[in-house]
Structures are given as structure tokens and as C-alpha cells.
Amino acid sequence: MLNNIDKTSKFLSYVLRHKPEAIEITLDNEGWVNIDFLIKQAQKHGELLNKELLMQVVSTSDKKRFTISDDGLNIRAAQGHSTKQVDIQYQEQMPPESLYHGTATRFLDSIKEKGLIAGSRQYVHLSSNEETAMSVGKRHGKPIILKINSILMYQKGFKFYLADNNVWLTKHVPNNFFTLI
């Protein structure tokens, strides 16, 4: 059974990443929404959300899924958006030599054929360590880890971005840039 923090985190992920219209909010192109308005709309739609609970979710999230604006008035999901109204302008960065992607074995044939694709999201999510990749992979079934030659991709012109929560993002990882580990 989910506790209030986990339940609220899932709710925030849903409305801030995928379906803001579910509670009649509109995210700006950088993904921000006013916190007071978010709380009001959540309550209007039966979600028991208040500022204290929201801040607790943000501060205790091990994955740092949410970002509070510098002025403390707005919130957004750090990355992982599937809604087309959000197009965060991340700053391009040179990645480390290798990055990692965790997934399930059942996706391997498709990945070998197409490479890593964003699917319904805007970016492929990569981590800087194998442990995080393994944790992500376990959420989808029997896990596997792909080691990405990110520095070679970067040298070949692929763009990489680092989200607020230290998840690396890129549009596509062709199959000749990774190995199964």
C-alpha cells in the first residue's frame, strides 16, 4: 500500500509530466506551474494536496523528480515529460565517457534493431552509474544494463543534456553506440 508521500509523488509525476489537463492546469513551455494553483486544482479534483505535503515530496524524493523555482512559487518535473506543451530548453553539455541505460530483457530485440528511442517521452534517459541503471531496469522486468559510448556519440555530433535531477538526456542512441554489460 502506498503512503501519502509515494501516492502524492505518483500524482505529481502524472500531472507534471504527462496529463496536466487531468486537473485543468497548463504548464508553460519550461514545465512550470504555480504551486498555489496546482494545489487548488488538485483539491478541486479530489486530491488531498497541501503545500507542506508537496514540499515533503520534493525534499524527500530520492530521484529528485521535481524542481521548485528559485522564487519558491512554481514547480515542475525535472524531466520525463510526454506532454507536448513542455519543451524545456536544457543546456547542452559534454557527457562523461560512458553513460548507462537500464531496461528489461524483453525490450532487447527492439533496442538492438532501433537503438534506444525516446518513445512517448521527449528524450532517452541515461544515468552516470550502473547502480542507477540497474534500479531503473528492475522496474520494467528482468533487468539488463547497456553501456553507452557517450563521448564518441558527442564527438559525432549527438547532443546531451543534464536535467535538474542529474539524469542525462539525449534524443536517440543508435545501436552501434552501446554494449550489453
C-alpha positions as CSV (number, residue, x, y, z in Angstrom):
1,M,0.0,0.0,0.0
2,L,1.3,3.4,-0.9
3,N,1.9,6.0,1.8
4,N,0.9,9.7,1.3
5,I,4.3,10.7,0.0
6,D,4.5,8.0,-2.6
7,K,0.9,8.5,-3.7
8,T,1.5,12.2,-4.0
9,S,4.7,11.7,-5.9
10,K,3.0,9.5,-8.4
11,F,0.1,12.0,-8.7
12,L,2.6,14.9,-9.3
13,S,4.5,12.8,-11.9
14,Y,1.3,12.1,-13.7
15,V,0.1,15.7,-13.9
16,L,3.5,17.5,-14.2
17,R,5.0,15.0,-16.8
18,H,2.1,13.5,-18.7
19,K,-1.5,14.8,-18.1
20,P,-1.8,18.4,-16.7
21,E,-5.2,18.6,-18.3
22,A,-6.4,15.9,-15.9
23,I,-6.7,18.6,-13.2
24,E,-7.2,21.5,-15.6
25,I,-3.7,23.1,-15.3
26,T,-1.5,24.3,-18.1
27,L,2.3,24.0,-17.9
28,D,4.4,26.7,-19.5
29,N,6.9,25.6,-22.2
30,E,9.5,25.0,-19.5
31,G,7.1,22.8,-17.5
32,W,6.4,25.3,-14.7
33,V,3.1,25.7,-12.9
34,N,2.3,28.0,-9.9
35,I,2.3,25.9,-6.7
36,D,-0.8,27.5,-5.2
37,F,-2.8,27.0,-8.4
38,L,-1.6,23.3,-8.6
39,I,-2.8,22.7,-5.0
40,K,-6.1,24.4,-5.7
41,Q,-6.7,22.4,-8.8
42,A,-5.6,19.1,-7.2
43,Q,-8.0,19.7,-4.3
44,K,-10.8,20.6,-6.7
45,H,-10.3,17.2,-8.3
46,G,-10.3,15.2,-5.0
47,E,-6.5,15.0,-4.4
48,L,-5.6,15.8,-0.8
49,L,-2.6,18.1,-1.5
50,N,-1.2,21.0,0.5
51,K,2.0,22.9,0.5
52,E,3.5,21.0,3.4
53,L,3.0,17.6,1.7
54,L,4.1,18.9,-1.7
55,M,7.4,20.3,-0.2
56,Q,7.9,17.0,1.7
57,V,7.6,15.1,-1.5
58,V,10.0,17.3,-3.3
59,S,12.6,17.3,-0.5
60,T,12.5,13.5,0.2
61,S,12.4,12.3,-3.4
62,D,15.5,10.1,-3.9
63,K,15.2,10.6,-7.6
64,K,14.8,14.4,-7.3
65,R,11.9,14.2,-9.8
66,F,10.6,17.8,-9.1
67,T,12.2,21.2,-9.1
68,I,11.0,24.3,-7.2
69,S,11.7,27.6,-8.9
70,D,14.3,29.9,-7.3
71,D,11.5,32.2,-6.0
72,G,9.6,29.3,-4.5
73,L,6.4,30.0,-6.4
74,N,6.5,27.3,-9.1
75,I,7.1,23.6,-9.5
76,R,8.0,21.4,-12.5
77,A,9.0,17.8,-13.2
78,A,12.8,17.7,-13.7
79,Q,12.5,15.5,-16.8
80,G,10.5,12.7,-18.3
81,H,7.7,14.7,-20.0
82,S,5.4,13.2,-22.6
83,T,3.1,16.2,-22.9
84,K,3.8,18.3,-26.0
85,Q,3.2,21.6,-24.2
86,V,6.6,21.3,-22.4
87,D,9.9,21.7,-24.2
88,I,12.5,22.5,-21.5
89,Q,15.5,24.3,-23.0
90,Y,18.2,22.3,-21.3
91,Q,21.8,23.5,-21.8
92,E,23.9,21.2,-24.0
93,Q,26.7,19.5,-22.1
94,M,29.6,17.3,-22.8
95,P,28.8,13.9,-21.2
96,P,31.1,11.6,-19.3
97,E,32.9,9.0,-21.4
98,S,30.2,6.4,-20.6
99,L,26.6,6.5,-19.6
100,Y,24.2,3.7,-18.7
101,H,20.7,2.7,-19.6
102,G,18.7,0.2,-17.6
103,T,15.8,-1.7,-19.2
104,A,14.2,-5.2,-19.3
105,T,15.4,-8.1,-21.3
106,R,12.1,-8.2,-23.2
107,F,13.0,-5.0,-24.9
108,L,16.4,-6.1,-26.1
109,D,15.5,-7.3,-29.6
110,S,13.8,-4.0,-30.4
111,I,16.7,-2.0,-28.9
112,K,19.2,-4.0,-31.0
113,E,17.2,-3.2,-34.1
114,K,16.2,0.5,-33.5
115,G,18.7,1.6,-30.8
116,L,17.4,3.5,-27.8
117,I,14.5,5.7,-28.7
118,A,12.5,8.2,-26.6
119,G,9.2,6.5,-27.3
120,S,6.4,8.7,-25.8
121,R,8.9,10.8,-24.0
122,Q,11.0,13.6,-25.4
123,Y,14.4,12.1,-24.5
124,V,16.1,8.8,-23.8
125,H,17.1,8.8,-20.1
126,L,20.6,7.8,-19.2
127,S,22.4,7.5,-15.8
128,S,26.0,8.1,-14.9
129,N,26.3,4.8,-13.0
130,E,25.4,1.2,-13.3
131,E,23.6,1.0,-10.0
132,T,21.0,3.6,-11.0
133,A,20.6,1.9,-14.4
134,M,20.0,-1.5,-12.7
135,S,17.4,0.1,-10.4
136,V,15.6,1.5,-13.4
137,G,15.8,-1.8,-15.3
138,K,14.3,-3.7,-12.4
139,R,11.1,-1.6,-12.6
140,H,10.5,-3.0,-16.1
141,G,11.1,-6.7,-15.6
142,K,14.3,-8.8,-15.6
143,P,17.0,-6.0,-15.8
144,I,19.8,-5.5,-18.3
145,I,22.2,-2.7,-18.5
146,L,23.5,-1.0,-21.7
147,K,26.8,0.9,-21.6
148,I,26.7,3.9,-23.9
149,N,29.8,5.2,-25.5
150,S,28.5,8.7,-24.9
151,I,31.8,10.6,-25.5
152,L,32.0,9.1,-29.0
153,M,28.4,10.0,-29.7
154,Y,29.1,13.6,-28.5
155,Q,32.2,13.7,-30.8
156,K,30.0,12.6,-33.7
157,G,27.5,15.4,-33.1
158,F,24.9,14.0,-30.8
159,K,23.6,16.4,-28.2
160,F,23.5,15.6,-24.5
161,Y,21.7,17.5,-21.7
162,L,21.8,17.1,-17.9
163,A,18.4,17.5,-16.2
164,D,18.0,19.2,-12.8
165,N,18.0,15.7,-11.1
166,N,21.2,14.6,-12.8
167,V,19.6,12.4,-15.4
168,W,21.4,12.6,-18.7
169,L,19.1,13.1,-21.8
170,T,19.6,12.6,-25.5
171,K,17.2,12.2,-28.4
172,H,18.4,8.8,-29.6
173,V,21.2,6.2,-29.0
174,P,21.9,4.3,-32.3
175,N,22.6,0.6,-31.8
176,N,26.3,1.0,-32.7
177,F,27.0,3.2,-29.6
178,F,26.2,0.7,-26.8
179,T,27.2,-2.7,-25.5
180,L,25.3,-5.0,-23.2
181,I,27.0,-5.5,-19.8
